[in-house]
Amino acid sequence: MRINVNRLLRDIEKYGAYGKNEHGGVTRPSFSPADYEVRQLFIEEIMEMGLDVTIDGAANIWGKYEGTGKKRGSIVIGSHLDSVPNGGKYDGPLGVLMAKEIVKRLIESNIRLDHDIEIVSFTAEESNDFNLSTFGSRSFVGRLTAEMVQDVHDLKGARLSDELIKVSGGLDKFSVMKDMHRDKKAFIELHIEQGQRLENANIPMAVINSVVGTYRCIVKVIGESNHSGTTMMRDRKDALTAASEMILEVERYCANRGDVVGTVGKLTVNPNAANIIPGQIDFILEVRAETSDSIYQAVEAIKAVWQEIATRRQVTIQQEVFLDQKPEVLDHEIVTCLVNTASEMNEPYLILPSMAVHDAAHMASITKSAMVFVKSIKGKSHCPDEYSHPDDIEKAGNLILQGIINLDLTLSESEFRMPINKTN
């Protein structure tokens, strides 16, 4: 049995029209009008398939295809439907629409597995105006609670709690999500790679066995504003030139290490005028690596050099950590099942860590979780040029289809237990 890749591609084009902009990209942040429309489309389509639909407190959409009942619990496949501004049509929707296609093929073939099969579309996986990326999966597994988000609002003053109600979620339903955990026996997420490792190796897909950790902190470099014409160079305490050296140190350190990446992707200059020496620079440092030790070694080494720069340039540095997400090792059993399935299908694959955080990383705290990546052409993502070849998509989809059939056979009742909840 194989997926109908042409039907899947038509779905990708159809869903990509929601939020399509004049630049050819997709702008569909969570809780936007385009997001609301695509959510309604998805709900209607999976209801038409005969699936039982549930919308939880975080407004995650679940569609269940009941199995024979011989084994308890469900095997879940899915991803997210929201996008970054001017993003592509594959990041997220490919995983959700592939899940829909796989279940549709099971229905068409009149096949019911012993486990239930569930499709999920998680809410607000991408960064958004509420500053809560992977919101849906984090909320579902308990890493975000109703108390933690009840006062969250965006820059326009919209309250997250009100937006959830508009899409049939709600903080009053958060407590019920914990009861849903016991039904989730395994989770598999398909995603484009968002990098060039597969393309460089000319391999169509990868089985993902871990997700990197992510460290982020807000950095304030405080110097002294003054007149750009009357303040001589030796008398300056220029926060921008100091910050420039600091940013270059991030690049220098990480470029000399093969196990860590570092980025400064957001920067604010104050007062930001042509004739005033910048007095304060705010930026965000991000460091990612496969191990916590690599992250902390990088951060400490970078900060040591920063202090030398601050002393030499007579500025001060303030730092506030707002994200310290540990690396996540994905489930060995599901990874092994997917690897063995790829070998049985005689399809080439790699085993890789994910350098980006996905919903599967959070689902790993409450169930067995793994991922499959499909090759991204030129490694492009979060842009209109994002593209994966249909042949590669088909191979990855067939791997997951056959993989869940194999997993249905190997997962036993004795394995139906809640893993240690890492949030407790």
LUMLOKE-46860 format. One record per residue (C-alpha): residue number from 0; residue in one letter; chain; x, y, z. Coordinates in nm, 4 decimals, decimal comma. Layout:
BEGIN
NUM; A; A; X; Y; Z
...
***
This chain:
BEGIN
0; M; A; 0,0000; 0,0000; 0,0000
1; R; A; 0,1273; 0,3449; -0,0928
2; I; A; 0,0122; 0,7012; -0,0403
3; N; A; -0,1558; 0,8906; -0,3233
4; V; A; 0,1139; 1,1547; -0,3645
5; N; A; -0,0739; 1,3482; -0,6346
6; R; A; -0,3721; 1,3899; -0,4053
7; L; A; -0,1382; 1,5001; -0,1270
8; L; A; 0,0265; 1,7584; -0,3522
9; R; A; -0,3154; 1,8979; -0,4452
10; D; A; -0,3885; 1,9296; -0,0744
11; I; A; -0,0628; 2,1172; -0,0176
12; E; A; -0,1513; 2,3623; -0,2949
13; K; A; -0,5053; 2,4066; -0,1643
14; Y; A; -0,3968; 2,4741; 0,1927
15; G; A; -0,1136; 2,6973; 0,0689
16; A; A; -0,3704; 2,9364; -0,0756
17; Y; A; -0,4846; 3,0333; 0,2758
18; G; A; -0,2719; 3,3294; 0,3763
19; K; A; -0,0907; 3,3462; 0,0427
20; N; A; 0,0577; 3,6933; -0,0043
21; E; A; 0,1765; 3,9104; -0,2914
22; H; A; 0,5332; 3,7802; -0,2523
23; G; A; 0,4268; 3,4226; -0,3201
24; G; A; 0,4716; 3,3161; 0,0405
25; V; A; 0,2260; 3,2106; 0,3081
26; T; A; 0,1502; 3,4352; 0,6059
27; R; A; -0,0704; 3,2348; 0,8400
28; P; A; 0,0182; 3,2970; 1,2038
29; S; A; -0,1996; 3,1297; 1,4630
30; F; A; -0,5259; 3,3072; 1,5453
31; S; A; -0,5115; 3,5117; 1,2225
32; P; A; -0,8123; 3,5104; 0,9844
33; A; A; -0,6231; 3,2803; 0,7455
34; D; A; -0,5413; 3,0424; 1,0304
35; Y; A; -0,9046; 3,0362; 1,1375
36; E; A; -1,0146; 2,9538; 0,7814
37; V; A; -0,7615; 2,6738; 0,7357
38; R; A; -0,8560; 2,5259; 1,0732
39; Q; A; -1,2200; 2,5148; 0,9656
40; L; A; -1,1240; 2,3517; 0,6354
41; F; A; -0,9194; 2,0847; 0,8122
42; I; A; -1,1947; 2,0085; 1,0638
43; E; A; -1,4554; 1,9771; 0,7888
44; E; A; -1,2348; 1,7469; 0,5812
45; I; A; -1,1492; 1,5040; 0,8603
46; M; A; -1,5138; 1,4970; 0,9701
47; E; A; -1,6086; 1,4070; 0,6124
48; M; A; -1,3608; 1,1172; 0,6406
49; G; A; -1,5659; 0,9886; 0,9325
50; L; A; -1,3107; 1,0690; 1,2023
51; D; A; -1,4102; 1,1590; 1,5569
52; V; A; -1,2942; 1,5186; 1,6082
53; T; A; -1,1817; 1,6690; 1,9384
54; I; A; -1,0517; 2,0210; 2,0039
55; D; A; -0,8638; 2,0465; 2,3323
56; G; A; -0,7949; 2,3438; 2,5591
57; A; A; -0,4985; 2,4638; 2,3541
58; A; A; -0,7177; 2,4414; 2,0407
59; N; A; -0,5170; 2,1473; 1,9067
60; I; A; -0,7304; 1,9545; 1,6565
61; W; A; -0,7477; 1,5748; 1,6960
62; G; A; -0,9123; 1,3346; 1,4513
63; K; A; -0,9458; 0,9674; 1,5475
64; Y; A; -0,9785; 0,6674; 1,3156
65; E; A; -1,0843; 0,3848; 1,5408
66; G; A; -0,8975; 0,0572; 1,5311
67; T; A; -1,0171; -0,2948; 1,5994
68; G; A; -0,9956; -0,2406; 1,9732
69; K; A; -0,7571; -0,5328; 2,0186
70; K; A; -0,4953; -0,2961; 2,1573
71; R; A; -0,5582; 0,0058; 2,3735
72; G; A; -0,4385; 0,3552; 2,2896
73; S; A; -0,3599; 0,5425; 1,9718
74; I; A; -0,0692; 0,5958; 1,7369
75; V; A; -0,0653; 0,9690; 1,6577
76; I; A; 0,0718; 1,1346; 1,3436
77; G; A; 0,0673; 1,5062; 1,2645
78; S; A; 0,2352; 1,8460; 1,2928
79; H; A; 0,0993; 2,2042; 1,2590
80; L; A; -0,0837; 2,4265; 1,0085
81; D; A; 0,0326; 2,7754; 1,1113
82; S; A; 0,3173; 2,9536; 0,9327
83; V; A; 0,5743; 3,2255; 0,9876
84; P; A; 0,5254; 3,5559; 0,8021
85; N; A; 0,5970; 3,5043; 0,4301
86; G; A; 0,6801; 3,1402; 0,4892
87; G; A; 0,6465; 2,8336; 0,2706
88; K; A; 0,3628; 2,5873; 0,2187
89; Y; A; 0,5457; 2,2736; 0,3397
90; D; A; 0,6707; 2,3575; 0,6900
91; G; A; 0,4061; 2,2097; 0,9171
92; P; A; 0,1208; 2,1446; 0,6725
93; L; A; 0,3168; 1,8651; 0,5043
94; G; A; 0,3090; 1,6681; 0,8297
95; V; A; -0,0612; 1,7316; 0,8949
96; L; A; -0,1740; 1,6664; 0,5384
97; M; A; 0,0439; 1,3550; 0,5144
98; A; A; -0,1262; 1,2253; 0,8288
99; K; A; -0,4638; 1,2884; 0,6646
100; E; A; -0,3486; 1,1130; 0,3466
101; I; A; -0,2227; 0,8087; 0,5399
102; V; A; -0,5502; 0,7672; 0,7250
103; K; A; -0,7419; 0,8172; 0,4013
104; R; A; -0,5428; 0,5336; 0,2419
105; L; A; -0,6202; 0,3057; 0,5352
106; I; A; -0,9906; 0,3871; 0,5017
107; E; A; -0,9877; 0,3325; 0,1240
108; S; A; -0,8138; -0,0019; 0,1719
109; N; A; -1,0656; -0,0991; 0,4406
110; I; A; -0,7830; -0,1523; 0,6897
111; R; A; -0,8246; -0,1011; 1,0609
112; L; A; -0,5170; -0,1394; 1,2774
113; D; A; -0,5364; -0,2869; 1,6253
114; H; A; -0,4642; 0,0579; 1,7696
115; D; A; -0,6628; 0,3708; 1,7009
116; I; A; -0,4867; 0,6101; 1,4620
117; E; A; -0,5063; 0,9807; 1,5388
118; I; A; -0,4249; 1,2887; 1,3327
119; V; A; -0,3254; 1,6043; 1,5184
120; S; A; -0,2743; 1,9634; 1,4134
121; F; A; -0,0993; 2,1511; 1,6937
122; T; A; -0,1752; 2,5179; 1,7577
123; A; A; 0,0884; 2,7927; 1,7250
124; E; A; 0,3999; 2,5853; 1,6617
125; E; A; 0,5758; 2,8778; 1,4990
126; S; A; 0,6954; 3,1921; 1,6760
127; N; A; 0,4053; 3,4326; 1,7131
128; D; A; 0,2985; 3,7649; 1,8611
129; F; A; 0,2267; 3,5947; 2,1948
130; N; A; 0,5944; 3,4834; 2,2186
131; L; A; 0,4864; 3,1240; 2,2782
132; S; A; 0,6194; 2,8977; 2,0032
133; T; A; 0,5203; 2,5262; 2,0132
134; F; A; 0,2325; 2,6534; 2,2239
135; G; A; -0,0095; 2,3717; 2,1411
136; S; A; 0,2216; 2,0796; 2,2154
137; R; A; 0,3756; 2,2456; 2,5216
138; S; A; 0,0305; 2,3115; 2,6629
139; F; A; -0,0904; 1,9613; 2,5829
140; V; A; 0,1951; 1,7920; 2,7706
141; G; A; 0,1729; 2,0306; 3,0665
142; R; A; 0,4831; 2,2410; 3,0068
143; L; A; 0,2513; 2,5415; 2,9791
144; T; A; -0,0371; 2,5633; 3,2253
145; A; A; -0,3514; 2,7744; 3,2280
146; E; A; -0,2031; 2,9799; 3,5111
147; M; A; 0,1130; 3,0471; 3,3120
148; V; A; -0,0718; 3,1840; 3,0084
149; Q; A; -0,3858; 3,3424; 3,1548
150; D; A; -0,2416; 3,6941; 3,1392
151; V; A; -0,0538; 3,6561; 2,8092
152; H; A; -0,1392; 3,9084; 2,5382
153; D; A; 0,0142; 4,0251; 2,2119
154; L; A; 0,1523; 4,3697; 2,1258
155; K; A; -0,1938; 4,4870; 2,0209
156; G; A; -0,3403; 4,3890; 2,3570
157; A; A; -0,5312; 4,0804; 2,2394
158; R; A; -0,5535; 3,8203; 2,5148
159; L; A; -0,4465; 3,4671; 2,4329
160; S; A; -0,7293; 3,3307; 2,6481
161; D; A; -0,9852; 3,5114; 2,4300
162; E; A; -0,8231; 3,3915; 2,1065
163; L; A; -0,8375; 3,0312; 2,2259
164; I; A; -1,2109; 3,0562; 2,2859
165; K; A; -1,2617; 3,1830; 1,9304
166; V; A; -1,1131; 2,8583; 1,7947
167; S; A; -1,3039; 2,6291; 2,0360
168; G; A; -1,0245; 2,5988; 2,2925
169; G; A; -1,0117; 2,7633; 2,6327
170; L; A; -0,8171; 2,7771; 2,9568
171; D; A; -1,1042; 2,6042; 3,1360
172; K; A; -1,0323; 2,2951; 2,9235
173; F; A; -0,6584; 2,2791; 3,0004
174; S; A; -0,6991; 2,0362; 3,2894
175; V; A; -0,8724; 1,7839; 3,0621
176; M; A; -0,5643; 1,7551; 2,8399
177; K; A; -0,3777; 1,5624; 3,1075
178; D; A; -0,6504; 1,2969; 3,0965
179; M; A; -0,5919; 1,2647; 2,7213
180; H; A; -0,2270; 1,1656; 2,7724
181; R; A; -0,3056; 0,8064; 2,8647
182; D; A; -0,4520; 0,7402; 2,5196
183; K; A; -0,1404; 0,8492; 2,3300
184; K; A; 0,0776; 0,5413; 2,2828
185; A; A; 0,3147; 0,6821; 2,0187
186; F; A; 0,3686; 0,9964; 1,8114
187; I; A; 0,5404; 1,0377; 1,4732
188; E; A; 0,5895; 1,3754; 1,3035
189; L; A; 0,6888; 1,4308; 0,9409
190; H; A; 0,8690; 1,7566; 0,8637
191; I; A; 1,0880; 1,9066; 0,5958
192; E; A; 1,4516; 1,9057; 0,7050
193; Q; A; 1,5058; 2,2856; 0,6926
194; G; A; 1,8739; 2,2242; 0,6203
195; Q; A; 2,1045; 2,0716; 0,3596
196; R; A; 2,2362; 1,7556; 0,5242
197; L; A; 2,0068; 1,5276; 0,3220
198; E; A; 2,0612; 1,7182; 0,0006
199; N; A; 2,4386; 1,7124; 0,0480
200; A; A; 2,4230; 1,3353; 0,0956
201; N; A; 2,1657; 1,2942; -0,1867
202; I; A; 1,9396; 1,0978; 0,0495
203; P; A; 1,5602; 1,1518; 0,0374
204; M; A; 1,4767; 1,1191; 0,4057
205; A; A; 1,6041; 1,0794; 0,7603
206; V; A; 1,4830; 0,9192; 1,0803
207; I; A; 1,5313; 1,1666; 1,3661
208; N; A; 1,6562; 1,0298; 1,6966
209; S; A; 1,7023; 1,3503; 1,8984
210; V; A; 1,6194; 1,7198; 1,9107
211; V; A; 1,8766; 1,9817; 2,0069
212; G; A; 1,8516; 2,1988; 2,3142
213; T; A; 1,7953; 2,5732; 2,2769
214; Y; A; 1,9241; 2,8534; 2,4997
215; R; A; 1,8096; 3,2138; 2,4553
216; C; A; 1,8805; 3,5243; 2,6555
217; I; A; 1,8091; 3,8958; 2,6213
218; V; A; 2,1337; 4,0945; 2,6248
219; K; A; 2,1519; 4,4669; 2,6999
220; V; A; 2,4743; 4,6490; 2,6123
221; I; A; 2,4723; 4,9848; 2,7918
222; G; A; 2,7123; 5,2566; 2,6828
223; E; A; 2,6653; 5,6312; 2,6652
224; S; A; 2,4728; 5,8362; 2,4105
225; N; A; 2,6433; 6,1540; 2,2942
226; H; A; 2,6807; 6,3879; 1,9997
227; S; A; 2,8303; 6,2094; 1,7000
228; G; A; 3,0186; 6,5160; 1,5821
229; T; A; 3,1606; 6,6616; 1,9018
230; T; A; 3,2555; 6,3411; 2,0849
231; M; A; 3,6037; 6,2319; 1,9814
232; M; A; 3,6616; 5,8642; 1,9082
233; R; A; 3,8750; 5,7992; 2,2159
234; D; A; 3,6047; 5,9444; 2,4428
235; R; A; 3,3214; 5,7287; 2,3195
236; K; A; 3,1340; 5,4517; 2,4972
237; D; A; 2,9603; 5,3228; 2,1855
238; A; A; 2,7189; 5,0409; 2,2676
239; L; A; 2,6766; 4,9442; 1,9018
240; T; A; 3,0453; 4,8901; 1,8261
241; A; A; 3,0770; 4,6892; 2,1460
242; A; A; 2,7733; 4,4815; 2,0541
243; S; A; 2,9154; 4,4289; 1,7068
244; E; A; 3,2285; 4,2746; 1,8538
245; M; A; 3,0160; 4,0595; 2,0832
246; I; A; 2,8063; 3,9307; 1,7955
247; L; A; 3,1153; 3,8485; 1,5923
248; E; A; 3,2484; 3,6518; 1,8902
249; V; A; 2,9360; 3,4330; 1,8767
250; E; A; 3,0103; 3,3586; 1,5129
251; R; A; 3,3826; 3,3022; 1,5758
252; Y; A; 3,3313; 3,0588; 1,8614
253; C; A; 3,0582; 2,8535; 1,6934
254; A; A; 3,2383; 2,8440; 1,3579
255; N; A; 3,5284; 2,6679; 1,5296
256; R; A; 3,3033; 2,4049; 1,6853
257; G; A; 3,1222; 2,1341; 1,4931
258; D; A; 2,8621; 2,0616; 1,7603
259; V; A; 2,7026; 2,4006; 1,8290
260; V; A; 2,5346; 2,6863; 1,6412
261; G; A; 2,4894; 3,0396; 1,7676
262; T; A; 2,2792; 3,3269; 1,6373
263; V; A; 2,1961; 3,6867; 1,7116
264; G; A; 1,8799; 3,7372; 1,5115
265; K; A; 1,7088; 4,0342; 1,6741
266; L; A; 1,8713; 4,3686; 1,7551
267; T; A; 1,7402; 4,7046; 1,8743
268; V; A; 1,9466; 5,0242; 1,8592
269; N; A; 1,8703; 5,3091; 2,0979
270; P; A; 1,8273; 5,5985; 2,0289
271; N; A; 1,8780; 5,4930; 1,6644
272; A; A; 1,9592; 5,8321; 1,5161
273; A; A; 2,2226; 5,9252; 1,2577
274; N; A; 2,3865; 6,1955; 1,4729
275; I; A; 2,3821; 6,0216; 1,8113
276; I; A; 2,6290; 5,7621; 1,9382
277; P; A; 2,4227; 5,4543; 2,0261
278; G; A; 2,3775; 5,4391; 2,4030
279; Q; A; 2,2074; 5,1012; 2,4378
280; I; A; 2,1755; 4,7903; 2,2250
281; D; A; 1,9337; 4,5089; 2,3018
282; F; A; 1,9730; 4,1752; 2,1271
283; I; A; 1,8833; 3,8105; 2,1706
284; L; A; 2,1508; 3,5427; 2,1853
285; E; A; 2,0497; 3,1925; 2,0799
286; V; A; 2,2698; 2,8825; 2,1140
287; R; A; 2,1687; 2,5323; 2,0015
288; A; A; 2,3479; 2,1988; 2,0431
289; E; A; 2,2810; 1,8280; 2,0878
290; T; A; 2,3952; 1,8271; 2,4524
291; S; A; 2,3458; 2,0647; 2,7439
292; D; A; 2,7201; 2,0543; 2,8142
293; S; A; 2,7972; 2,1859; 2,4652
294; I; A; 2,5451; 2,4657; 2,5096
295; Y; A; 2,6741; 2,5745; 2,8501
296; Q; A; 3,0395; 2,5522; 2,7423
297; A; A; 2,9608; 2,7758; 2,4462
298; V; A; 2,7676; 3,0275; 2,6544
299; E; A; 3,0380; 3,0505; 2,9204
300; A; A; 3,3195; 3,0845; 2,6649
301; I; A; 3,1313; 3,3543; 2,4721
302; K; A; 3,0432; 3,5483; 2,7856
303; A; A; 3,4035; 3,5444; 2,9042
304; V; A; 3,5112; 3,7203; 2,5853
305; W; A; 3,2139; 3,9550; 2,6127
306; Q; A; 3,3359; 4,0715; 2,9518
307; E; A; 3,6776; 4,1557; 2,8062
308; I; A; 3,5056; 4,3553; 2,5311
309; A; A; 3,2890; 4,5384; 2,7846
310; T; A; 3,5891; 4,6332; 2,9976
311; R; A; 3,7916; 4,7534; 2,7021
312; R; A; 3,5058; 4,9550; 2,5522
313; Q; A; 3,3747; 5,0881; 2,8862
314; V; A; 3,0221; 4,9489; 2,8533
315; T; A; 2,8174; 4,7298; 3,0833
316; I; A; 2,6288; 4,4133; 2,9949
317; Q; A; 2,3002; 4,2871; 3,1405
318; Q; A; 2,1614; 3,9440; 3,0550
319; E; A; 1,8302; 3,7686; 3,1190
320; V; A; 1,7757; 3,4049; 3,0222
321; F; A; 1,4214; 3,3394; 2,8993
322; L; A; 1,4583; 2,9970; 2,7389
323; D; A; 1,6713; 2,7031; 2,8496
324; Q; A; 1,5207; 2,4072; 2,6690
325; K; A; 1,7079; 2,0830; 2,7228
326; P; A; 1,7955; 1,8469; 2,4368
327; E; A; 1,5421; 1,5684; 2,3862
328; V; A; 1,6324; 1,2091; 2,3037
329; L; A; 1,3507; 1,0545; 2,0995
330; D; A; 1,2176; 0,7036; 2,1486
331; H; A; 1,4594; 0,4234; 2,0575
332; E; A; 1,1841; 0,1738; 1,9793
333; I; A; 1,0052; 0,3940; 1,7259
334; V; A; 1,3342; 0,5069; 1,5712
335; T; A; 1,4351; 0,1419; 1,5336
336; C; A; 1,0975; 0,0517; 1,3839
337; L; A; 1,1270; 0,3313; 1,1252
338; V; A; 1,4868; 0,2382; 1,0429
339; N; A; 1,3943; -0,1285; 0,9985
340; T; A; 1,0953; -0,0302; 0,7857
341; A; A; 1,3133; 0,1827; 0,5565
342; S; A; 1,5522; -0,1115; 0,5198
343; E; A; 1,2643; -0,3476; 0,4383
344; M; A; 1,1488; -0,1019; 0,1713
345; N; A; 1,5058; -0,0821; 0,0371
346; E; A; 1,4959; 0,2970; 0,0685
347; P; A; 1,8079; 0,4976; 0,1598
348; Y; A; 1,7949; 0,7043; 0,4792
349; L; A; 2,0084; 0,8802; 0,7372
350; I; A; 1,9736; 0,8924; 1,1147
351; L; A; 2,0061; 1,2558; 1,2250
352; P; A; 1,9390; 1,4922; 1,5143
353; S; A; 1,6959; 1,7760; 1,4537
354; M; A; 1,8594; 2,1158; 1,4793
355; A; A; 1,5182; 2,2819; 1,5211
356; V; A; 1,2632; 2,2213; 1,7955
357; H; A; 0,9385; 2,0592; 1,6851
358; D; A; 0,6202; 1,9394; 1,8528
359; A; A; 0,7645; 1,5860; 1,8674
360; A; A; 1,0217; 1,7049; 2,1225
361; H; A; 0,7465; 1,8003; 2,3669
362; M; A; 0,5337; 1,4938; 2,2966
363; A; A; 0,8379; 1,2875; 2,3994
364; S; A; 0,7682; 1,3882; 2,7609
365; I; A; 0,4382; 1,1963; 2,7686
366; T; A; 0,4689; 0,9226; 2,5047
367; K; A; 0,7018; 0,7443; 2,2647
368; S; A; 0,7971; 1,0011; 2,0017
369; A; A; 1,0066; 1,0222; 1,6839
370; M; A; 1,0318; 1,2148; 1,3571
371; V; A; 1,0959; 1,1701; 0,9865
372; F; A; 1,2583; 1,4438; 0,7794
373; V; A; 1,2186; 1,4807; 0,4045
374; K; A; 1,4896; 1,6488; 0,1977
375; S; A; 1,4625; 2,0280; 0,1572
376; I; A; 1,5907; 2,1616; -0,1735
377; K; A; 1,8822; 2,3976; -0,1010
378; G; A; 1,7880; 2,3678; 0,2649
379; K; A; 1,5369; 2,6488; 0,2331
380; S; A; 1,2600; 2,6987; 0,4871
381; H; A; 1,0537; 2,9811; 0,6367
382; C; A; 1,0507; 3,1440; 0,2932
383; P; A; 0,8451; 3,1211; -0,0296
384; D; A; 1,1205; 2,9132; -0,1963
385; E; A; 1,0696; 2,6273; 0,0480
386; Y; A; 1,0360; 2,3058; -0,1567
387; S; A; 1,0625; 1,9292; -0,1292
388; H; A; 1,0533; 1,7046; -0,4362
389; P; A; 0,7368; 1,4920; -0,4788
390; D; A; 0,9437; 1,1724; -0,5110
391; D; A; 1,1100; 1,2398; -0,1765
392; I; A; 0,7775; 1,3298; -0,0153
393; E; A; 0,6264; 1,0054; -0,1443
394; K; A; 0,9110; 0,7975; -0,0021
395; A; A; 0,8844; 0,9624; 0,3378
396; G; A; 0,5066; 0,9194; 0,3401
397; N; A; 0,5285; 0,5535; 0,2478
398; L; A; 0,7858; 0,5047; 0,5244
399; I; A; 0,5463; 0,6441; 0,7851
400; L; A; 0,2493; 0,4521; 0,6418
401; Q; A; 0,4315; 0,1199; 0,6544
402; G; A; 0,6021; 0,2241; 0,9773
403; I; A; 0,2773; 0,2680; 1,1698
404; I; A; 0,1534; -0,0659; 1,0330
405; N; A; 0,4694; -0,2298; 1,1687
406; L; A; 0,4480; -0,0330; 1,4928
407; D; A; 0,0894; -0,1457; 1,5381
408; L; A; 0,2175; -0,5048; 1,5441
409; T; A; 0,5149; -0,4502; 1,7736
410; L; A; 0,3649; -0,2249; 2,0420
411; S; A; 0,2239; -0,4531; 2,3101
412; E; A; -0,0189; -0,4047; 2,5962
413; S; A; 0,2681; -0,4325; 2,8439
414; E; A; 0,4175; -0,1211; 2,6872
415; F; A; 0,0994; 0,0796; 2,7325
416; R; A; 0,2068; 0,2930; 3,0243
417; M; A; 0,2751; 0,6582; 3,0862
418; P; A; 0,6443; 0,7466; 3,0620
419; I; A; 0,7996; 0,9556; 3,3365
420; N; A; 0,6547; 1,3034; 3,2934
421; K; A; 0,9585; 1,5266; 3,2617
422; T; A; 0,7529; 1,8325; 3,3527
423; N; A; 0,6849; 1,7070; 3,7052
***
